[in-house]
Amino acid sequence: MYVELNHIQKRYGNYQASDDVSFGIEKGKLIGLLGPSGSGKTTILRMIAGLEHPDSGEIRIDGKVVNDIPASKRGIGFVFQNYALFRYMTVYDNIAFGLKIQKVDRKTIASRVMELVDLIGLRGLERRYPSQLSGGQRQRVAFARALAPNPQLLLLDEPFAAIDAKVRQELRSWLKEMISKLGVTSIFVTHDQDEAIEVADEIIITNRGHIEQMGTPIEIYRHPQTAFTASFFGQTSVLADYQKYHTFQRMDGVEKAIVRPEFLKITRKNEVQKYGSSASKGVVERTSFRGDWIELAVRVHGDLLIAKRDLEEEPITVGETVDVFLYRLFVIAGEKCYLLENQSLQDDSVFI
Ligand SMILES: Nc1ncnc2c1ncn2[C@@H]1O[C@H](COP(=O)(O)OP(=O)(O)OP(=O)(O)O)[C@@H](O)[C@H]1O
């Protein structure tokens, strides 16, 4: 593992910001730290950077314990949302900054800066000041500045937060491409699921100072291991009592069940429905056009379930009574989450 955190504890007064945090990151990976506000993402990033010190536990980078190594000696580049560019320095000088501090000779600085200016696609703008750039361009410069001294590890804290939606989208793909091209191990903090899913090779889910789960976006989506991850990650609807829905195995200690939109099939009463006998009746409360699909909100056994319907299918209208068939659901028992398949599918199961 290139970056390793072992049993990290960090307290601010009475608040446990990191509670037994352990994980390992392989070299060259792009990792997203995702969790609600206050769950301890930035604290983790700042401890790796050397800007905060853990109360206990060990941080290793490339096999070496770095707990006592100052931030400036850790070989890390930062791109922080509020780590603004130096306003009175040009793009060129901003990017050159770290190299000047390291007393790199002028010629080497010039060639490295211009190499980075090309990399970020801002050739011709190197004499501009930050105020003469767009938000997206400024963030690219911040990225180049962080990369200039050739860090082995890049840390990004909400790097897209201050940028408007359209540009943010472009920057995400741009960043992912850059990082995979350069092969620099990177960790970014976000509270935006879509961003984490789209950008990260692997996601670490944080909640109240601890790590809930780590895995690829699809692993976490398909196999959430904890109650928190199942409800936090992806779109879900809650079933108060899943046993009202037929043909699911009964389990003890289940507090609630949750379903994702693709776990349900909504059919009109006159539509041919293979599993009609195991379906529940529901009433459509809302339909929303989402571009290439329709979102339906259907009231079933008192629960409001969100489902998707293809534009190609016959439209369903508000107030209509429909059949709702559940292929599968997640049940939450204590801190754990289990996937239950509808037993009527057992002979010819269709898995996601
Ligand atoms: N320097 C500090 N002094 C006191 N409390 C702090 C300090 N830094 C962070 N905290 C507290 O620790 C907790 C975790 O903060 P952290 O910034 O790591 O969370 P986060 O997941 O990054 O949240 P956000 O998404 O809102 O930035 C919060 O409750 C925060 O108020």
The ligand as a MOL file (V3000), in Angstrom:
LIG
                    3D

  0  0  0     0  0            999 V3000
M  V30 BEGIN CTAB
M  V30 COUNTS 31 33 0 0 0
M  V30 BEGIN ATOM
M  V30 1 N -9.6890 22.7540 14.1330 0
M  V30 2 C -10.8200 22.2630 14.6290 0
M  V30 3 N -11.2230 22.5610 15.8750 0
M  V30 4 C -12.3500 22.0620 16.4080 0
M  V30 5 N -13.1980 21.2310 15.7300 0
M  V30 6 C -12.8620 20.9130 14.4840 0
M  V30 7 C -11.6650 21.4070 13.8620 0
M  V30 8 N -11.6170 20.9140 12.5980 0
M  V30 9 C -12.7200 20.1410 12.4440 0
M  V30 10 N -13.4600 20.1290 13.5660 0
M  V30 11 C -14.7130 19.3830 13.7720 0
M  V30 12 O -14.4820 18.0180 13.4550 0
M  V30 13 C -15.5720 17.4680 12.7410 0
M  V30 14 C -15.1140 16.8880 11.4150 0
M  V30 15 O -14.7190 17.9520 10.5660 0
M  V30 16 P -14.2150 17.7300 9.0770 0
M  V30 17 O -13.9190 19.0830 8.5290 0
M  V30 18 O -13.1430 16.7240 9.0690 0
M  V30 19 O -15.5140 17.1220 8.3990 0
M  V30 20 P -15.8800 16.9940 6.8620 0
M  V30 21 O -16.4370 15.6470 6.6900 0
M  V30 22 O -14.7100 17.3590 6.0330 0
M  V30 23 O -17.0280 18.0620 6.7460 0
M  V30 24 P -17.3780 19.1140 5.5610 0
M  V30 25 O -17.8610 18.3050 4.4110 0
M  V30 26 O -18.4590 19.9470 6.1770 0
M  V30 27 O -16.1170 19.8770 5.2760 0
M  V30 28 C -16.5830 18.6000 12.5840 0
M  V30 29 O -17.5880 18.4440 13.5730 0
M  V30 30 C -15.7800 19.8560 12.8150 0
M  V30 31 O -16.5840 20.8740 13.3820 0
M  V30 END ATOM
M  V30 BEGIN BOND
M  V30 1 1 1 2
M  V30 2 1 2 3
M  V30 3 2 2 7
M  V30 4 2 3 4
M  V30 5 1 4 5
M  V30 6 2 5 6
M  V30 7 1 6 7
M  V30 8 1 6 10
M  V30 9 1 7 8
M  V30 10 2 8 9
M  V30 11 1 9 10
M  V30 12 1 10 11
M  V30 13 1 11 12
M  V30 14 1 11 30
M  V30 15 1 12 13
M  V30 16 1 13 14
M  V30 17 1 13 28
M  V30 18 1 14 15
M  V30 19 1 15 16
M  V30 20 2 16 17
M  V30 21 1 16 18
M  V30 22 1 16 19
M  V30 23 1 19 20
M  V30 24 2 20 21
M  V30 25 1 20 22
M  V30 26 1 20 23
M  V30 27 1 23 24
M  V30 28 2 24 25
M  V30 29 1 24 26
M  V30 30 1 24 27
M  V30 31 1 28 29
M  V30 32 1 28 30
M  V30 33 1 30 31
M  V30 END BOND
M  V30 END CTAB
M  END
